[in-house]
Amino acid sequence: MNKNSNGARKILALLFFSLFIPSLVLAQEIPQEEVFEAKILEIVNEKEIEQGDGTRFIQQDIKLLGLGGAWDGEEVLFNGISDLVVLNSNVYKVGDKVLVSAVEEVGGATGFYVIDYVRRASLFWLGFIFFLIVLVVGKLKGVRSLLSLVLSFLIIVKFIVPSILSGMSPLLVAILGSLAILLVIIYVTEGINKKSNLAILSIFISLCVVLLLSVLFTEFARLTGLAQEEAMFLIGLQGAINFKGLLLAGILIGTLGVLDDVVLAQIETVAQIKKANPNLTNKEVFKMAFKVGNTHLGSMTNTLFLAYAGASLPLILLFSIGGPASQSFANVLNNEFIATEIIRTLVGSTGIAFAIPLSTLIAVKFIKK
């Protein structure tokens, strides 16, 4: 009986060590990382490396002063000079504030790695300049536009993003979110009046056209919504996301901002023409306002195209440099990333082209002299 009990104890002990000890060892081997801010005190050493193609890189050993976390007030050393060449490595100078990663390495030692600059100050200053200019130029209306901007941002962050991450249809969420943003930006900026009501009606009808075209041509072109690099990082992170719906949602929300500008401008143009010359007929007012709209159409279409072309410029360059990476023009158009940007641009431009005569006609009909 004692032999059996001793044998059982040995078996249980072996099971315990085999089940739990490996996991403990693995847990200890996983490096623990802490990211903190630091200030560069000294460039200890600097080395320039030239690649075979003539490209030059600078590597640095840097002494840092921790500004937060467990390393607040501590001096640490980043050894950046090595045989490993990092293409996007920055060149730092004394006084720069940077983000530093402290990683516990094998043996218990801690390694320090400079990740990037701390850029908050530049963003805050630019934001301050933007708000100041909007307030000076726009006065009360500038305050309203800033308020609508903040509220629109909150709708995106507090409703649209959490709803998509919770598993709701991105397209349904975008429709509801776009309507909420539409009401906010029009009524907060322009006030509750007839012109605002007409603007909301015009934008809503135009958005329906944009939505119809987006759904139709994403299906026709067999777009998956996975061509964007950012989409790859979302796979498996937060449940099942409908990436095609996410693509449609992006088109809808992106077009909304442009439609807001165009429609409000057309309605205000009609109102001012009627105010300046009440004797004009509705047909004459429509012709005059529509000429203004045509100018707006050209500028907005170019704006959309250049914005999307700028975002996809690295990929366009990749297709054009020659060698194995180069392709024919037909193959470039066939690439899903390029096709997505083309459809996004054309759908948005079509929405603008539709909104200009529509909003002008509605304004001419319902705004009295």
Residue frames as qw, qx, qy, qz and C-alpha x, y, z in Angstrom:
[[0.000, 0.885, 0.466, 0.000, 0.00, 0.00, 0.00],
 [0.304, -0.801, 0.119, 0.501, 2.87, 2.34, 0.86],
 [0.432, -0.131, 0.606, 0.655, 4.64, 1.42, -2.36],
 [0.238, 0.619, 0.659, 0.355, 1.51, 2.16, -4.33],
 [0.109, -0.944, -0.264, 0.168, 1.02, 5.50, -2.60],
 [0.388, -0.612, 0.322, 0.609, 4.68, 6.46, -3.13],
 [0.392, 0.155, 0.684, 0.596, 4.37, 5.53, -6.81],
 [0.118, 0.809, 0.554, 0.157, 1.24, 7.59, -7.12],
 [0.240, -0.882, -0.031, 0.404, 2.99, 10.58, -5.54],
 [0.424, -0.332, 0.514, 0.668, 5.88, 10.26, -7.99],
 [0.300, 0.452, 0.698, 0.468, 3.50, 10.09, -10.94],
 [0.035, -0.918, -0.393, 0.043, 1.62, 13.19, -9.68],
 [0.357, -0.735, 0.180, 0.547, 4.90, 15.02, -9.17],
 [0.411, -0.043, 0.626, 0.661, 6.05, 14.19, -12.69],
 [0.177, 0.690, 0.634, 0.299, 2.71, 15.34, -14.10],
 [0.183, -0.917, -0.201, 0.294, 2.97, 18.58, -12.13],
 [0.365, -0.567, 0.371, 0.638, 6.46, 19.34, -13.39],
 [0.361, 0.161, 0.710, 0.583, 5.65, 18.35, -16.97],
 [0.097, 0.761, 0.604, 0.214, 2.49, 20.46, -17.08],
 [0.190, -0.957, -0.197, 0.098, 3.38, 23.55, -15.12],
 [0.541, -0.558, 0.250, 0.577, 7.15, 23.99, -15.18],
 [0.467, 0.231, 0.512, 0.683, 7.43, 24.33, -19.00],
 [0.046, 0.843, 0.423, 0.329, 4.77, 27.02, -18.97],
 [0.426, -0.860, -0.033, 0.278, 6.61, 28.84, -16.20],
 [0.583, -0.267, 0.387, 0.663, 9.87, 28.64, -18.15],
 [0.330, 0.500, 0.537, 0.594, 8.21, 29.88, -21.33],
 [0.145, -0.931, -0.326, -0.072, 6.57, 32.71, -19.43],
 [0.490, -0.720, 0.139, 0.472, 9.97, 33.77, -18.13],
 [0.542, -0.017, 0.499, 0.676, 11.46, 33.63, -21.63],
 [0.224, 0.783, 0.470, 0.339, 8.86, 36.02, -23.07],
 [0.365, 0.097, -0.157, 0.912, 10.53, 39.45, -22.97],
 [0.116, -0.795, -0.519, 0.291, 8.79, 42.08, -20.89],
 [0.355, 0.371, 0.223, 0.829, 8.62, 45.48, -22.61],
 [0.130, -0.791, -0.403, 0.442, 8.01, 48.96, -21.24],
 [0.395, 0.552, 0.269, 0.683, 7.80, 52.03, -23.46],
 [0.312, -0.783, -0.281, 0.459, 8.70, 55.39, -21.92],
 [0.347, 0.908, 0.030, 0.235, 9.71, 58.87, -23.01],
 [0.716, -0.401, 0.038, 0.570, 13.29, 60.07, -22.75],
 [0.189, 0.968, -0.107, -0.128, 15.49, 63.03, -23.60],
 [0.853, 0.316, -0.106, 0.403, 18.74, 62.66, -25.52],
 [0.465, -0.840, 0.100, 0.260, 21.67, 63.81, -23.38],
 [0.176, -0.684, 0.590, 0.392, 24.60, 62.84, -25.58],
 [0.869, 0.444, -0.171, -0.132, 25.45, 61.24, -28.92],
 [0.701, -0.548, 0.427, 0.164, 28.13, 58.87, -27.63],
 [0.366, -0.257, 0.720, 0.530, 29.17, 57.54, -31.02],
 [0.619, 0.613, 0.137, -0.471, 28.07, 57.84, -34.64],
 [0.420, -0.201, 0.771, 0.435, 28.82, 55.72, -37.68],
 [0.567, 0.523, -0.118, -0.625, 27.89, 56.12, -41.35],
 [0.577, -0.007, 0.801, 0.158, 27.23, 53.01, -43.43],
 [0.401, 0.484, -0.351, -0.694, 27.10, 52.97, -47.22],
 [0.813, 0.182, 0.527, -0.168, 25.15, 50.26, -49.02],
 [0.548, 0.014, 0.646, 0.531, 26.09, 48.74, -52.37],
 [0.300, 0.710, 0.542, 0.335, 23.55, 50.95, -54.17],
 [0.265, 0.399, -0.052, 0.876, 25.08, 54.12, -52.70],
 [0.481, -0.732, -0.284, -0.390, 22.43, 54.60, -50.01],
 [0.286, 0.336, -0.591, 0.675, 23.87, 55.97, -46.77],
 [0.637, -0.629, -0.405, -0.184, 22.64, 55.24, -43.24],
 [0.061, 0.571, -0.511, 0.640, 23.74, 56.73, -39.93],
 [0.737, -0.397, -0.545, 0.040, 23.81, 54.64, -36.77],
 [0.072, -0.684, 0.316, -0.654, 24.17, 56.12, -33.29],
 [0.534, -0.290, -0.694, 0.387, 24.97, 55.14, -29.72],
 [0.174, -0.643, -0.109, -0.738, 22.90, 57.48, -27.55],
 [0.226, -0.140, -0.721, 0.640, 22.81, 58.37, -23.84],
 [0.313, -0.544, -0.487, -0.607, 19.24, 59.05, -22.66],
 [0.085, -0.064, 0.607, -0.787, 17.50, 60.47, -19.60],
 [0.139, -0.435, -0.880, -0.131, 14.21, 58.75, -18.76],
 [0.177, -0.183, 0.048, -0.966, 11.22, 61.09, -18.42],
 [0.715, -0.171, 0.019, -0.678, 8.55, 58.70, -17.25],
 [0.918, -0.035, -0.365, -0.151, 7.60, 55.26, -15.96],
 [0.876, -0.433, -0.022, 0.212, 10.03, 53.12, -14.02],
 [0.712, 0.127, 0.070, 0.687, 12.96, 54.85, -15.73],
 [0.021, -0.953, -0.158, -0.256, 12.07, 58.41, -14.71],
 [0.279, -0.910, 0.306, -0.036, 15.30, 60.27, -13.93],
 [0.814, -0.261, 0.454, 0.253, 17.50, 57.31, -14.92],
 [0.238, 0.718, -0.496, -0.426, 20.32, 57.56, -17.47],
 [0.855, 0.094, 0.509, 0.019, 20.31, 54.68, -19.98],
 [0.074, -0.530, 0.607, 0.588, 22.29, 53.82, -23.11],
 [0.821, 0.460, 0.239, -0.240, 20.97, 52.86, -26.53],
 [0.396, -0.397, 0.677, 0.477, 23.52, 50.91, -28.58],
 [0.661, 0.616, 0.196, -0.381, 22.41, 51.60, -32.13],
 [0.290, 0.679, -0.617, -0.272, 25.64, 50.79, -33.94],
 [0.719, -0.092, 0.685, -0.074, 25.45, 47.22, -35.22],
 [0.182, -0.114, 0.802, 0.557, 25.58, 45.09, -38.37],
 [0.210, 0.590, 0.779, 0.001, 21.78, 45.35, -38.69],
 [0.050, -0.001, 0.215, 0.975, 20.71, 48.16, -41.06],
 [0.181, 0.614, 0.698, -0.321, 17.24, 49.64, -40.45],
 [0.316, 0.453, 0.477, 0.683, 15.87, 51.45, -43.50],
 [0.159, -0.821, -0.316, -0.449, 13.71, 53.91, -41.60],
 [0.615, -0.403, -0.350, 0.580, 16.22, 54.72, -38.86],
 [0.003, 0.978, 0.132, 0.160, 16.15, 58.35, -37.71],
 [0.562, 0.254, -0.296, 0.730, 19.15, 60.54, -37.00],
 [0.432, -0.823, -0.368, 0.038, 18.80, 62.12, -33.56],
 [0.329, 0.537, -0.276, 0.726, 20.49, 65.09, -31.90],
 [0.285, -0.163, -0.650, 0.685, 21.01, 66.27, -28.33],
 [0.237, 0.131, 0.255, -0.928, 17.81, 67.61, -26.78],
 [0.516, -0.067, -0.595, -0.612, 15.37, 65.52, -28.86],
 [0.583, -0.129, 0.594, -0.539, 12.56, 63.81, -26.98],
 [0.450, 0.213, -0.787, -0.365, 12.08, 60.21, -28.07],
 [0.888, -0.224, 0.078, -0.393, 10.13, 57.06, -27.27],
 [0.131, 0.503, -0.848, 0.099, 12.29, 54.28, -25.83],
 [0.907, -0.149, -0.267, -0.290, 11.47, 50.59, -25.47],
 [0.216, -0.557, 0.752, -0.278, 13.00, 48.81, -22.46],
 [0.890, 0.072, -0.352, -0.281, 13.11, 45.06, -23.11],
 [0.629, -0.531, 0.554, -0.124, 14.16, 42.43, -20.58],
 [0.608, 0.512, -0.578, -0.187, 16.64, 40.23, -22.40],
 [0.927, -0.097, -0.357, 0.064, 17.99, 36.73, -21.72],
 [0.605, 0.082, -0.452, 0.650, 20.00, 36.66, -18.52],
 [0.319, -0.731, -0.482, 0.364, 18.01, 39.41, -16.81],
 [0.282, -0.229, 0.118, 0.924, 19.73, 42.37, -18.50],
 [0.320, 0.779, 0.435, -0.319, 17.64, 45.21, -19.94],
 [0.430, 0.117, 0.450, 0.774, 18.14, 46.45, -23.48],
 [0.151, 0.710, 0.271, -0.632, 17.05, 49.93, -24.56],
 [0.395, 0.274, 0.634, 0.606, 15.89, 50.77, -28.10],
 [0.146, 0.399, 0.057, -0.903, 14.93, 54.18, -29.45],
 [0.442, 0.473, 0.762, 0.028, 11.63, 53.76, -31.31],
 [0.254, 0.669, 0.429, 0.551, 10.74, 57.20, -32.65],
 [0.081, 0.262, -0.167, 0.947, 10.43, 60.90, -31.93],
 [0.004, -0.580, -0.685, 0.441, 7.85, 62.32, -29.50],
 [0.158, 0.297, 0.459, 0.822, 5.73, 64.44, -31.86],
 [0.129, -0.712, -0.672, 0.156, 2.94, 65.68, -29.60],
 [0.187, -0.597, -0.103, 0.774, 4.28, 69.23, -29.31],
 [0.029, -0.118, 0.530, 0.839, 4.21, 69.84, -33.07],
 [0.136, -0.452, -0.819, -0.327, 0.70, 68.43, -33.32],
 [0.212, -0.704, -0.536, 0.415, -0.54, 70.60, -30.44],
 [0.136, -0.481, 0.107, 0.860, 0.98, 73.76, -31.94],
 [0.044, -0.081, -0.682, -0.726, -0.50, 73.08, -35.37],
 [0.192, -0.580, -0.789, -0.060, -3.88, 72.39, -33.79],
 [0.202, -0.655, -0.328, 0.650, -3.64, 75.65, -31.84],
 [0.056, -0.278, 0.359, 0.889, -2.81, 77.63, -35.01],
 [0.106, -0.298, -0.809, -0.494, -5.72, 75.97, -36.85],
 [0.210, -0.676, -0.681, 0.188, -8.22, 76.73, -34.09],
 [0.190, -0.567, -0.119, 0.793, -6.97, 80.32, -33.78],
 [0.001, -0.114, 0.511, 0.852, -7.26, 81.07, -37.51],
 [0.163, -0.447, -0.822, -0.313, -10.73, 79.48, -37.72],
 [0.228, -0.693, -0.550, 0.407, -11.90, 81.58, -34.77],
 [0.141, -0.480, 0.083, 0.862, -10.43, 84.83, -36.14],
 [0.083, 0.030, -0.626, -0.775, -11.75, 84.34, -39.68],
 [0.293, -0.371, -0.811, -0.345, -15.03, 82.62, -38.92],
 [0.264, -0.314, 0.315, -0.856, -15.91, 84.35, -35.62],
 [0.655, -0.080, 0.480, -0.578, -19.19, 82.87, -34.32],
 [0.894, 0.317, -0.140, -0.284, -19.53, 80.57, -37.29],
 [0.438, 0.519, -0.704, 0.209, -15.95, 79.46, -36.72],
 [0.328, -0.284, 0.723, -0.537, -16.88, 78.47, -33.16],
 [0.829, 0.149, 0.237, -0.483, -19.84, 76.52, -34.50],
 [0.769, 0.470, -0.419, -0.111, -17.73, 74.75, -37.11],
 [0.168, 0.456, -0.799, 0.355, -15.17, 73.73, -34.47],
 [0.558, -0.122, 0.590, -0.571, -17.97, 72.46, -32.25],
 [0.882, 0.298, -0.009, -0.366, -19.40, 70.41, -35.12],
 [0.534, 0.538, -0.648, 0.081, -15.90, 69.05, -35.82],
 [0.145, -0.340, 0.802, -0.468, -15.55, 67.87, -32.22],
 [0.722, 0.071, 0.421, -0.544, -19.03, 66.32, -32.20],
 [0.813, 0.439, -0.292, -0.249, -18.38, 64.53, -35.52],
 [0.311, 0.488, -0.781, 0.237, -15.13, 63.14, -34.11],
 [0.395, -0.189, 0.717, -0.543, -17.00, 61.89, -31.02],
 [0.844, 0.232, 0.106, -0.471, -19.61, 60.17, -33.20],
 [0.695, 0.480, -0.534, -0.040, -16.85, 58.35, -35.08],
 [0.185, 0.409, -0.795, 0.408, -14.89, 57.40, -31.94],
 [0.355, -0.096, 0.683, -0.632, -17.77, 56.66, -29.58],
 [0.761, 0.272, 0.325, -0.492, -20.33, 55.14, -31.97],
 [0.741, 0.544, -0.302, -0.251, -18.98, 54.12, -35.38],
 [0.308, 0.522, -0.782, 0.149, -15.72, 52.47, -34.29],
 [0.342, -0.188, 0.809, -0.440, -17.08, 50.60, -31.22],
 [0.784, 0.269, 0.252, -0.499, -20.12, 49.41, -33.19],
 [0.693, 0.528, -0.463, -0.162, -17.97, 47.99, -36.00],
 [0.148, 0.441, -0.839, 0.283, -15.64, 46.31, -33.49],
 [0.530, -0.074, 0.644, -0.546, -18.63, 44.79, -31.69],
 [0.326, 0.097, 0.916, 0.213, -19.59, 42.92, -34.86],
 [0.434, 0.681, 0.383, -0.448, -22.30, 45.16, -36.33],
 [0.657, 0.524, 0.390, 0.377, -22.46, 45.61, -40.09],
 [0.373, -0.301, 0.068, 0.875, -19.97, 48.38, -40.99],
 [0.036, 0.331, 0.519, 0.787, -22.28, 49.58, -43.76],
 [0.357, -0.727, -0.561, -0.171, -25.30, 49.88, -41.44],
 [0.508, -0.603, -0.224, 0.572, -23.16, 51.62, -38.83],
 [0.314, -0.059, 0.262, 0.911, -21.80, 54.01, -41.48],
 [0.100, -0.555, -0.570, -0.597, -25.32, 54.88, -42.67],
 [0.456, -0.777, -0.430, 0.056, -26.51, 55.65, -39.14],
 [0.538, -0.471, -0.041, 0.698, -23.27, 57.45, -38.26],
 [0.264, 0.186, 0.379, 0.867, -23.34, 59.50, -41.47],
 [0.210, -0.716, -0.515, -0.421, -26.88, 60.64, -40.77],
 [0.535, -0.734, -0.277, 0.312, -25.89, 61.65, -37.24],
 [0.482, -0.257, 0.156, 0.823, -22.81, 63.52, -38.50],
 [0.136, 0.453, 0.507, 0.721, -24.91, 65.15, -41.24],
 [0.321, -0.822, -0.439, -0.170, -27.42, 66.53, -38.72],
 [0.579, -0.621, -0.114, 0.516, -24.62, 67.73, -36.44],
 [0.446, -0.115, 0.258, 0.849, -22.48, 69.52, -39.01],
 [0.038, 0.528, 0.496, 0.688, -25.46, 71.22, -40.72],
 [0.378, -0.803, -0.412, -0.205, -27.58, 72.26, -37.73],
 [0.603, -0.602, -0.120, 0.510, -24.69, 73.19, -35.44],
 [0.431, -0.086, 0.268, 0.857, -22.81, 75.15, -38.11],
 [0.008, -0.310, -0.466, -0.829, -25.72, 76.71, -40.03],
 [0.320, 0.053, 0.440, -0.837, -28.45, 76.73, -37.38],
 [0.280, 0.382, 0.880, -0.042, -31.99, 75.34, -37.64],
 [0.305, 0.553, -0.005, -0.775, -33.54, 77.07, -40.64],
 [0.804, 0.498, 0.165, -0.281, -34.92, 76.43, -44.11],
 [0.438, 0.723, -0.529, -0.078, -31.49, 76.46, -45.80],
 [0.232, -0.416, 0.857, -0.194, -30.22, 73.82, -43.37],
 [0.725, 0.184, 0.572, -0.336, -33.27, 71.64, -44.01],
 [0.721, 0.651, -0.092, -0.219, -32.78, 71.91, -47.76],
 [0.177, 0.680, -0.711, 0.025, -29.07, 71.06, -47.38],
 [0.463, -0.209, 0.825, -0.247, -29.85, 67.93, -45.36],
 [0.787, 0.407, 0.351, -0.302, -32.42, 66.81, -47.93],
 [0.571, 0.736, -0.334, -0.142, -29.98, 67.35, -50.82],
 [0.000, 0.579, -0.807, 0.115, -27.07, 65.59, -49.08],
 [0.638, -0.050, 0.702, -0.312, -29.27, 62.67, -48.01],
 [0.813, 0.514, 0.148, -0.229, -30.47, 62.03, -51.58],
 [0.424, 0.749, -0.509, -0.011, -26.90, 62.36, -52.91],
 [0.284, -0.458, 0.815, -0.214, -25.61, 59.94, -50.26],
 [0.804, 0.174, 0.495, -0.280, -28.22, 57.41, -51.36],
 [0.717, 0.670, -0.165, -0.098, -26.86, 57.66, -54.92],
 [0.115, 0.696, -0.693, 0.149, -23.28, 57.27, -53.63],
 [0.569, -0.239, 0.731, -0.291, -24.29, 54.25, -51.56],
 [0.856, 0.381, 0.261, -0.233, -26.02, 52.62, -54.52],
 [0.584, 0.727, -0.361, 0.011, -23.03, 53.15, -56.81],
 [0.143, -0.620, 0.739, -0.221, -20.59, 51.95, -54.14],
 [0.719, -0.064, 0.643, -0.256, -22.47, 48.71, -53.53],
 [0.819, 0.537, 0.100, -0.179, -22.98, 48.11, -57.25],
 [0.543, 0.737, -0.394, 0.086, -19.39, 48.65, -58.36],
 [0.284, -0.557, 0.750, -0.216, -17.65, 46.98, -55.41],
 [0.801, 0.087, 0.563, -0.183, -19.65, 43.89, -56.34],
 [0.741, 0.666, -0.001, -0.087, -19.06, 44.35, -60.06],
 [0.318, 0.761, -0.539, 0.169, -15.30, 44.81, -59.56],
 [0.901, -0.201, -0.374, 0.084, -15.25, 42.00, -56.94],
 [0.117, 0.629, -0.474, 0.605, -13.46, 44.14, -54.36],
 [0.680, -0.289, -0.652, 0.170, -12.81, 42.42, -51.02],
 [0.345, -0.896, 0.021, -0.277, -11.79, 45.41, -48.91],
 [0.850, -0.433, 0.124, 0.272, -8.56, 43.58, -47.99],
 [0.664, 0.555, 0.000, 0.501, -6.30, 45.48, -50.40],
 [0.126, -0.887, 0.205, -0.393, -5.58, 48.14, -47.78],
 [0.478, 0.313, -0.702, 0.424, -2.49, 47.37, -45.73],
 [0.283, -0.318, 0.501, -0.753, -4.25, 48.41, -42.52],
 [0.842, -0.097, -0.128, -0.514, -6.91, 45.74, -43.04],
 [0.734, 0.197, -0.635, 0.141, -4.30, 43.03, -42.61],
 [0.129, 0.255, -0.664, 0.691, -3.65, 44.16, -39.05],
 [0.570, -0.156, 0.227, -0.774, -7.36, 43.86, -38.21],
 [0.785, 0.046, -0.549, -0.283, -7.66, 40.22, -39.26],
 [0.729, -0.161, -0.629, 0.217, -8.10, 38.08, -36.17],
 [0.194, 0.195, -0.457, 0.846, -7.68, 40.98, -33.74],
 [0.314, 0.091, 0.417, -0.848, -11.30, 41.78, -32.98],
 [0.603, 0.343, 0.647, -0.314, -13.62, 39.05, -34.12],
 [0.468, 0.342, 0.663, 0.473, -14.99, 38.80, -37.64],
 [0.097, 0.623, 0.037, -0.775, -15.05, 42.15, -39.46],
 [0.629, 0.607, 0.475, 0.103, -16.85, 42.57, -42.76],
 [0.402, -0.380, 0.257, 0.792, -14.05, 44.22, -44.74],
 [0.166, 0.406, 0.603, 0.666, -16.17, 44.85, -47.82],
 [0.233, -0.844, -0.475, -0.085, -18.67, 46.64, -45.60],
 [0.481, -0.646, -0.030, 0.592, -15.80, 48.54, -44.02],
 [0.353, 0.029, 0.445, 0.822, -14.71, 49.69, -47.48],
 [0.037, -0.651, -0.582, -0.486, -18.23, 50.89, -48.31],
 [0.399, -0.817, -0.342, 0.238, -18.42, 52.66, -44.95],
 [0.468, -0.408, 0.146, 0.770, -15.18, 54.50, -45.70],
 [0.199, 0.302, 0.532, 0.765, -16.45, 55.64, -49.10],
 [0.203, -0.766, -0.563, -0.234, -19.71, 56.87, -47.59],
 [0.449, -0.777, -0.196, 0.395, -18.15, 58.81, -44.71],
 [0.462, -0.226, 0.282, 0.810, -15.38, 60.23, -46.92],
 [0.130, 0.442, 0.556, 0.692, -17.87, 61.51, -49.49],
 [0.250, -0.796, -0.544, 0.087, -20.08, 63.08, -46.82],
 [0.373, -0.615, -0.051, 0.693, -17.57, 65.81, -46.01],
 [0.202, -0.037, 0.485, 0.850, -17.22, 66.85, -49.65],
 [0.080, -0.578, -0.708, -0.398, -20.98, 66.83, -50.24],
 [0.302, -0.752, -0.421, 0.408, -21.47, 69.04, -47.20],
 [0.270, -0.435, 0.178, 0.841, -19.18, 71.68, -48.71],
 [0.078, 0.136, 0.651, 0.743, -20.68, 71.57, -52.20],
 [0.154, -0.627, -0.737, -0.199, -24.35, 71.53, -51.19],
 [0.271, -0.742, -0.343, 0.508, -24.09, 74.33, -48.64],
 [0.223, -0.321, 0.294, 0.872, -22.22, 76.46, -51.17],
 [0.003, 0.298, 0.712, 0.636, -24.91, 75.95, -53.83],
 [0.216, -0.727, -0.651, 0.017, -27.80, 76.70, -51.50],
 [0.289, -0.679, -0.143, 0.659, -26.09, 79.83, -50.18],
 [0.203, -0.086, 0.482, 0.848, -25.30, 80.93, -53.76],
 [0.077, -0.533, -0.720, -0.437, -28.98, 80.66, -54.73],
 [0.296, -0.770, -0.484, 0.291, -30.03, 82.57, -51.61],
 [0.299, -0.530, 0.072, 0.790, -27.57, 85.41, -52.28],
 [0.121, 0.136, 0.606, 0.774, -28.52, 85.68, -56.00],
 [0.166, -0.667, -0.683, -0.247, -32.20, 85.96, -55.09],
 [0.348, -0.741, -0.309, 0.483, -31.38, 88.49, -52.40],
 [0.300, -0.326, 0.265, 0.857, -29.25, 90.60, -54.75],
 [0.260, 0.105, -0.433, -0.856, -31.82, 90.61, -57.55],
 [0.435, 0.208, 0.757, -0.441, -35.34, 89.54, -56.57],
 [0.581, 0.531, -0.031, -0.616, -36.59, 90.21, -60.11],
 [0.173, 0.377, -0.857, -0.305, -34.76, 87.24, -61.61],
 [0.868, -0.035, -0.202, -0.452, -36.80, 84.22, -62.60],
 [0.820, -0.375, 0.429, -0.055, -36.10, 80.81, -61.10],
 [0.888, 0.379, 0.134, 0.225, -34.65, 79.66, -64.42],
 [0.332, 0.823, -0.247, 0.389, -32.20, 82.58, -64.48],
 [0.478, -0.707, 0.449, -0.264, -31.20, 81.98, -60.87],
 [0.946, -0.085, 0.310, 0.040, -30.62, 78.30, -61.59],
 [0.751, 0.579, -0.035, 0.316, -28.35, 79.08, -64.57],
 [0.066, 0.841, -0.355, 0.403, -26.26, 81.56, -62.58],
 [0.645, -0.555, 0.469, -0.235, -25.89, 79.29, -59.55],
 [0.970, 0.120, 0.202, 0.058, -25.17, 76.27, -61.73],
 [0.557, 0.721, -0.257, 0.321, -22.20, 78.06, -63.31],
 [0.262, -0.717, 0.529, -0.371, -20.74, 78.50, -59.83],
 [0.875, -0.211, 0.393, -0.191, -21.42, 74.83, -59.16],
 [0.877, 0.458, -0.068, 0.127, -19.58, 73.75, -62.32],
 [0.238, 0.750, -0.479, 0.388, -16.46, 75.54, -61.11],
 [0.558, -0.502, 0.536, -0.386, -16.84, 73.86, -57.73],
 [0.976, 0.103, 0.144, -0.129, -17.27, 70.48, -59.42],
 [0.702, 0.588, -0.314, 0.250, -13.95, 70.74, -61.24],
 [0.003, -0.672, 0.570, -0.472, -12.01, 71.74, -58.14],
 [0.720, -0.339, 0.455, -0.400, -13.63, 69.10, -55.92],
 [0.970, 0.239, -0.014, -0.045, -13.10, 66.29, -58.42],
 [0.530, 0.619, -0.445, 0.371, -9.42, 67.22, -58.68],
 [0.323, -0.605, 0.529, -0.500, -9.22, 67.38, -54.89],
 [0.910, -0.145, 0.287, -0.261, -10.58, 63.87, -54.51],
 [0.888, 0.415, -0.155, 0.126, -8.34, 62.47, -57.23],
 [0.323, 0.676, -0.486, 0.451, -5.17, 64.10, -55.91],
 [0.539, -0.535, 0.469, -0.451, -5.95, 63.06, -52.33],
 [0.957, -0.035, 0.258, -0.125, -6.34, 59.39, -53.26],
 [0.762, 0.559, -0.221, 0.241, -3.43, 59.50, -55.75],
 [0.013, 0.735, -0.516, 0.440, -1.21, 60.92, -53.04],
 [0.731, -0.391, 0.452, -0.331, -2.21, 58.17, -50.62],
 [0.948, 0.122, 0.292, 0.038, -1.41, 55.45, -53.18],
 [0.331, 0.871, -0.353, -0.087, 1.70, 57.14, -54.63],
 [0.335, -0.544, 0.768, 0.044, 4.23, 54.61, -53.22],
 [0.705, 0.167, 0.689, -0.019, 2.36, 51.75, -54.89],
 [0.593, 0.792, 0.096, -0.111, 2.10, 53.65, -58.18],
 [0.048, 0.821, -0.561, -0.095, 5.87, 54.20, -58.06],
 [0.565, -0.268, 0.780, 0.005, 6.39, 50.50, -57.42],
 [0.731, 0.452, 0.509, -0.026, 4.48, 49.65, -60.58],
 [0.452, 0.891, 0.000, -0.029, 6.44, 52.20, -62.62],
 [0.317, -0.794, 0.475, 0.207, 10.10, 51.67, -61.66],
 [0.621, 0.525, -0.551, -0.191, 10.71, 48.84, -64.13],
 [0.042, 0.345, -0.914, 0.212, 12.15, 45.40, -63.55],
 [0.201, -0.210, -0.957, -0.004, 10.22, 42.52, -61.99],
 [0.046, 0.449, 0.622, -0.640, 7.94, 44.87, -60.06],
 [0.252, 0.316, -0.186, -0.896, 6.74, 46.79, -63.12],
 [0.419, 0.378, 0.825, -0.029, 3.53, 45.85, -64.88],
 [0.113, 0.363, 0.541, 0.751, 1.54, 46.99, -67.86],
 [0.247, -0.145, 0.122, -0.950, -1.01, 49.76, -67.43],
 [0.702, -0.218, -0.446, -0.511, -3.85, 47.22, -67.73],
 [0.683, -0.167, -0.658, 0.269, -2.34, 45.12, -64.94],
 [0.144, 0.066, -0.414, 0.896, -1.87, 48.18, -62.76],
 [0.488, -0.192, -0.096, -0.846, -5.57, 49.01, -63.15],
 [0.766, -0.166, -0.572, -0.242, -6.39, 45.41, -62.32],
 [0.355, 0.076, -0.706, 0.608, -4.60, 45.59, -58.97],
 [0.336, -0.672, -0.659, -0.034, -7.24, 45.67, -56.21],
 [0.352, -0.531, -0.251, 0.729, -5.58, 48.50, -54.31],
 [0.065, -0.116, 0.324, 0.937, -5.54, 50.75, -57.40],
 [0.215, -0.407, -0.732, -0.502, -9.04, 49.63, -58.44],
 [0.337, -0.638, -0.616, 0.316, -10.33, 50.46, -54.96],
 [0.208, -0.473, -0.075, 0.853, -8.93, 53.99, -55.10],
 [0.032, -0.072, -0.553, -0.829, -10.30, 54.51, -58.63],
 [0.288, -0.541, -0.748, -0.253, -13.79, 53.40, -57.62],
 [0.334, -0.611, -0.457, 0.553, -13.59, 55.51, -54.46],
 [0.139, -0.301, 0.152, 0.931, -12.64, 58.58, -56.50],
 [0.135, -0.174, -0.641, -0.735, -15.19, 58.07, -59.27],
 [0.305, -0.588, -0.749, -0.014, -18.05, 57.30, -56.90],
 [0.271, -0.590, -0.324, 0.688, -17.28, 60.38, -54.82],
 [0.056, -0.201, 0.323, 0.923, -16.98, 62.57, -57.91],
 [0.186, -0.363, -0.762, -0.503, -20.25, 61.20, -59.27],
 [0.292, -0.645, -0.642, 0.294, -21.93, 62.05, -55.98],
 [0.172, -0.484, -0.051, 0.857, -20.65, 65.61, -56.24],
 [0.040, -0.010, -0.572, -0.819, -21.75, 65.93, -59.87],
 [0.253, -0.509, -0.786, -0.244, -25.23, 64.71, -58.90],
 [0.306, -0.608, -0.526, 0.510, -25.47, 66.91, -55.81],
 [0.160, -0.211, 0.094, 0.960, -24.74, 70.20, -57.59],
 [0.258, -0.226, -0.494, -0.799, -27.80, 70.37, -59.90],
 [0.446, -0.489, -0.750, -0.027, -29.96, 68.64, -57.29],
 [0.344, -0.510, -0.435, 0.658, -29.18, 71.09, -54.47],
 [0.038, -0.107, 0.197, 0.974, -29.39, 74.05, -56.86],
 [0.315, -0.328, -0.660, -0.598, -32.81, 72.95, -58.12],
 [0.448, -0.554, -0.678, 0.185, -34.14, 72.35, -54.59],
 [0.282, -0.394, -0.241, 0.841, -32.83, 75.73, -53.41],
 [0.079, -0.046, -0.374, -0.923, -34.31, 77.59, -56.39],
 [0.375, -0.419, -0.730, -0.388, -37.65, 75.90, -55.78],
 [0.531, -0.614, -0.573, 0.115, -38.00, 76.44, -52.05],
 [0.368, -0.350, -0.206, 0.837, -35.99, 79.56, -51.16],
 [0.182, 0.863, 0.471, 0.028, -38.26, 82.56, -51.53],
 [0.390, 0.549, 0.028, 0.739, -37.19, 85.95, -52.85]]
